[in-house]
Amino acid sequence: MQSKAANVQEYVAEVPADRRATIAKLRSLCKKNLVGFEESIDYGMPVYKRNGEMGFAFASQKQYISLYGCGAVDVKDLRAKLASSDKGKGCVRFTNPEKIDLEVVGEILKRIAKRK
């Protein structure tokens, strides 16, 4: 289900209470590490773009939290460190928000920010 939130602050506020703290932490990590990226809502989720190109996004879905932009070659080695997740071609999904290793996510974001 896509969010109808007009901005990321509204998106965070509408997330179920048991996930809100994790989603807020993900947003903080993005704002800290993705300097020069534009924060917006696109595809019903928070998206971070630079020069119109999506670098990273996250979403609170019914059954999991998804992280998008994790399929690039420069972060593939870090995907393996995200234990207890289900990995797709370009995303990583967590059924338990407490299992998200925010240090690894921070490193992924740093690498995304360094891309040309």
BELDA-V18608 format. One line per field, one symbol per residue. ss: DSSP state (@ for helix, = for strand, . for the rest). A space follows every 10 residues. Layout:
ss: ???
This chain:
ss: .......@@@ @@@@..@@@@ @@@@@@@@@@ @@@....=== ==..====== ..======== ....====.. ..@@@@@@@. .....==... ====..@@@. .@@@@@@@@@ @@@@..
